[in-house]
């Protein structure tokens, strides 16, 4: 009976899981070799997922592309990735 409850719970969790990824070409700049990431730390102090924070983390001055990935697993997890020079 416990296995059945666990499997039902695991199946319902997978049912409520989704992922959305959006990639944007922001400028005419080349993609570049540098990569900066800003993540949403839900239980931590850092809740800044802005482009400015991602550029600062990757030491990027010219943005090439921006990718925003949102994963929903009961609560949302957001990750902003910036590439450029």
N, CA and C of each residue as an Amber inpcrd file, in Angstrom:
protein
   255
   0.8180000  -1.1930000   0.0000000   0.0000000   0.0000000   0.0000000
   0.8650000   1.2620000   0.0000000   1.9830000   1.2120000   0.7520000
   2.8660000   2.3690000   0.8020000   3.5210000   2.6140000  -0.5570000
   3.8580000   1.5210000  -1.2540000   4.4560000   1.6660000  -2.5820000
   3.4670000   2.3110000  -3.5470000   2.2220000   1.9160000  -3.4520000
   1.1980000   2.4740000  -4.3200000   1.0120000   3.9670000  -4.0500000
   1.0080000   4.3560000  -2.8040000   0.8940000   5.7830000  -2.4650000
   2.0890000   6.5670000  -2.9700000   3.2930000   5.9850000  -2.7940000
   4.4970000   6.6530000  -3.2730000   4.4750000   6.8180000  -4.7830000
   4.0990000   5.7710000  -5.5020000   4.0250000   5.8540000  -6.9600000
   2.9730000   6.8600000  -7.4090000   1.8640000   6.9360000  -6.7280000
   0.8350000   7.9180000  -7.0610000   1.3550000   9.3310000  -6.8120000
   2.0760000   9.5260000  -5.7100000   2.6490000  10.8450000  -5.4130000
   3.7040000  11.2190000  -6.4420000   4.6020000  10.2850000  -6.7790000
   5.6470000  10.5620000  -7.7650000   5.0390000  10.8680000  -9.1320000
   4.0210000  10.1340000  -9.5090000   3.3590000  10.3860000 -10.7890000
   2.6790000  11.7400000 -10.8330000   2.0530000  12.1310000  -9.7330000
   1.4060000  13.4460000  -9.7180000   2.4350000  14.5660000  -9.7280000
   3.6030000  14.3690000  -9.1030000   4.6610000  15.3820000  -9.1530000
   5.1650000  15.5620000 -10.5740000   5.3440000  14.4590000 -11.2940000
   5.7800000  14.5610000 -12.6850000   4.7220000  15.2280000 -13.5540000
   3.4820000  15.0330000 -13.2220000   2.3930000  15.6560000 -13.9650000
   2.4280000  17.1730000 -13.8290000   2.8330000  17.6810000 -12.6700000
   2.8640000  19.1130000 -12.4240000   4.2180000  19.7500000 -12.7330000
   5.0970000  19.0340000 -13.3970000   6.4160000  19.5420000 -13.7460000
   6.4080000  20.0170000 -15.1920000   7.0200000  21.1740000 -15.4310000
   7.1680000  21.6630000 -16.7900000   8.4200000  22.5200000 -16.8840000
   8.8440000  22.7880000 -18.1000000  10.0460000  23.5770000 -18.3250000
   9.7970000  24.4970000 -19.5150000  10.1880000  25.7510000 -19.3680000
  10.0480000  26.7260000 -20.4330000  11.4000000  27.3790000 -20.6540000
  11.8860000  27.3610000 -21.8880000  13.1590000  27.9930000 -22.2200000
  12.9290000  28.9880000 -23.3440000  13.4010000  30.2180000 -23.1490000
  13.3090000  31.2560000 -24.1670000  14.7040000  31.8000000 -24.4210000
  15.1430000  31.7750000 -25.6760000  16.4440000  32.3210000 -26.0490000
  16.2120000  33.5500000 -26.9130000  16.9110000  34.6390000 -26.5840000
  16.7430000  35.8970000 -27.2920000  18.0700000  36.3550000 -27.8670000
  18.0480000  36.8250000 -29.1080000  19.1880000  37.5190000 -29.6940000
  18.9360000  38.9960000 -29.4180000  19.6500000  39.5510000 -28.4740000
  19.3630000  40.8920000 -28.0010000  19.9870000  41.9490000 -28.9010000
  21.1950000  41.7090000 -29.3580000  21.9220000  42.6910000 -30.1590000
  22.5170000  42.0150000 -31.3870000  23.2400000  42.7900000 -32.1810000
  23.9540000  42.2420000 -33.3320000  25.3530000  41.7790000 -32.9520000
  25.6750000  41.7940000 -31.6880000  26.9880000  41.3600000 -31.2260000
  27.1480000  39.8600000 -31.4320000  28.4040000  39.3900000 -31.6020000
  28.6120000  37.9460000 -31.7210000  28.2800000  37.2330000 -30.4110000
  28.0500000  35.9230000 -30.5040000  27.6870000  35.1400000 -29.3310000
  28.7740000  35.2280000 -28.2700000  30.0240000  35.1530000 -28.6590000
  31.1360000  35.3160000 -27.7260000  31.5050000  34.0490000 -26.9870000
  32.5440000  34.1730000 -26.1620000  33.0800000  33.0160000 -25.4480000
  32.7610000  33.0490000 -23.9610000  32.3600000  34.1960000 -23.4480000
  32.0730000  34.3070000 -22.0170000  30.6140000  33.9420000 -21.7460000
  30.3770000  33.4250000 -20.5350000  29.0260000  33.0110000 -20.1580000
  28.7820000  33.4270000 -18.7130000  27.6770000  34.1060000 -18.4780000
  27.3040000  34.5120000 -17.1330000  25.9410000  33.9480000 -16.7730000
  25.7940000  33.5090000 -15.5250000  24.5670000  32.8660000 -15.0730000
  24.0840000  33.5330000 -13.7950000  22.7820000  33.7620000 -13.7270000
  22.1360000  34.2390000 -12.4990000  20.9710000  33.3010000 -12.2140000
  20.9530000  32.7380000 -11.0050000  19.9070000  31.7790000 -10.6300000
  19.0850000  32.3330000  -9.4880000  17.8550000  31.8860000  -9.4370000
  16.9720000  32.2320000  -8.3260000  17.2450000  31.2600000  -7.1930000
  17.7980000  31.7720000  -6.1040000  18.0550000  30.9590000  -4.9160000
  16.8660000  31.1410000  -3.9890000  15.9470000  30.2090000  -4.0400000
  14.6900000  30.3580000  -3.3190000  14.8820000  30.4470000  -1.8120000
  15.7210000  29.5910000  -1.2580000  15.9130000  29.5860000   0.1800000
  17.1590000  30.3590000   0.5960000  17.8570000  30.9380000  -0.3530000
  19.0490000  31.7080000  -0.0410000  18.7580000  33.1930000  -0.0380000
  19.8120000  33.9620000   0.0030000  19.6890000  35.4120000   0.0600000
  19.5630000  36.0040000  -1.3400000  20.2520000  35.4070000  -2.3180000
  20.3270000  35.9730000  -3.6660000  19.0590000  35.6520000  -4.4500000
  18.2660000  36.6770000  -4.7410000  17.0480000  36.4950000  -5.5400000
  17.0890000  37.3560000  -6.7890000  18.2870000  37.7460000  -7.2110000
  18.4660000  38.6130000  -8.3680000  18.7550000  37.7560000  -9.5970000
  17.8370000  37.7400000 -10.5670000  18.0270000  36.9760000 -11.7990000
  18.0680000  37.9110000 -13.0030000  18.5160000  39.1280000 -12.7840000
  18.5160000  40.1370000 -13.8410000  19.6670000  39.9230000 -14.8170000
  19.5690000  40.5760000 -15.9710000  20.6430000  40.5370000 -16.9580000
  21.9050000  41.1780000 -16.3900000  21.7300000  42.2290000 -15.6250000
  22.8740000  42.9200000 -15.0350000  23.6700000  41.9840000 -14.1270000
  22.9930000  41.1970000 -13.3200000  23.6510000  40.2530000 -12.4040000
  24.3620000  39.1550000 -13.1900000  23.7230000  38.6290000 -14.2340000
  24.3410000  37.5820000 -15.0520000  25.5750000  38.1210000 -15.7720000
  25.5000000  39.3450000 -16.2810000  26.6600000  39.9560000 -16.9340000
  27.7950000  40.1750000 -15.9400000  27.4570000  40.5930000 -14.7540000
  28.4660000  40.8040000 -13.7140000  29.1320000  39.4830000 -13.3370000
  28.3540000  38.4090000 -13.2190000  28.9050000  37.1020000 -12.8650000
  29.8370000  36.5560000 -13.9450000  29.5670000  36.8630000 -15.2140000
  30.3910000  36.3750000 -16.3160000  31.3790000  37.3900000 -16.8400000
  31.4540000  38.5730000 -16.2140000  32.3300000  39.6750000 -16.6440000
  32.1050000  40.0010000 -18.1220000  30.8350000  40.1620000 -18.4910000
  30.4430000  40.4290000 -19.8700000  30.1210000  41.9080000 -20.0230000
  30.6740000  42.5280000 -21.0680000  30.3780000  43.9290000 -21.3460000
  29.5120000  44.1000000 -22.5930000  29.5860000  43.1490000 -23.5330000
  28.7650000  43.1870000 -24.7470000  27.9350000  41.9170000 -24.8110000
  26.6160000  42.0630000 -24.6860000  25.7090000  40.9130000 -24.6620000
  25.4660000  40.4010000 -26.0780000  25.5680000  39.0690000 -26.2490000
  25.2730000  38.4280000 -27.5230000  23.9020000  37.7640000 -27.5030000
  23.6930000  36.8710000 -26.5740000  22.4070000  36.1850000 -26.4330000
  21.9890000  36.1380000 -24.9620000  20.6910000  35.9710000 -24.7740000
  20.1220000  35.8300000 -23.4380000  19.1940000  34.6270000 -23.4520000
  19.3360000  33.7670000 -22.4500000  18.4520000  32.6080000 -22.3180000
  17.8420000  32.6320000 -20.9290000  16.5240000  32.5490000 -20.8750000
  15.8120000  32.4970000 -19.6000000  15.1170000  31.1460000 -19.5340000
  15.4710000  30.3650000 -18.5200000  14.9050000  29.0240000 -18.3680000
  14.1270000  28.9670000 -17.0600000  12.8680000  28.5880000 -17.1520000
  12.0130000  28.4610000 -15.9840000  11.5270000  27.0200000 -15.8960000
  11.7930000  26.3990000 -14.7590000  11.3600000  25.0320000 -14.5140000
  10.3970000  25.0580000 -13.3340000   9.2410000  24.4880000 -13.5420000
   8.2400000  24.4220000 -12.4820000   8.1970000  23.0040000 -11.9300000
   8.5670000  22.8610000 -10.6940000   8.4100000  21.6040000  -9.9710000
   7.8230000  21.9790000  -8.6230000   6.5420000  22.1820000  -8.6110000
   5.7490000  22.6860000  -7.4960000   6.0870000  24.1540000  -7.2410000
   7.3690000  24.5030000  -7.1670000   7.8040000  25.8970000  -7.0590000
   8.6730000  26.2140000  -8.2730000   8.7200000  27.4640000  -8.7280000
   9.5070000  27.7750000  -9.9180000  11.0100000  27.9230000  -9.6100000
  11.8350000  27.4430000 -10.5310000  13.2720000  27.6560000 -10.5120000
  13.6190000  28.4240000 -11.7750000  14.2810000  29.5700000 -11.6450000
  14.5690000  30.4240000 -12.7950000  16.0720000  30.5710000 -12.9340000
  16.5530000  30.4890000 -14.1840000  17.9830000  30.6210000 -14.4840000
  18.1290000  31.5200000 -15.7010000  18.9030000  32.5960000 -15.5740000
  19.1740000  33.5170000 -16.6670000  20.6240000  33.3130000 -17.0960000
  20.8320000  33.0100000 -18.3980000  22.1680000  32.8010000 -18.9250000
  22.4290000  33.8330000 -20.0130000  23.5790000  34.5230000 -19.9210000
  23.9690000  35.5480000 -20.8830000  25.3010000  35.1360000 -21.4880000
  25.4270000  35.2400000 -22.8240000  26.6960000  35.0020000 -23.4830000
  27.1180000  36.2700000 -24.1920000  28.4120000  36.4380000 -24.3570000
  28.9300000  37.6290000 -25.0300000  30.3980000  37.8140000 -24.7840000
  30.8370000  39.0160000 -24.9800000  32.2610000  39.3850000 -24.7880000
  32.3960000  40.3720000 -23.6550000
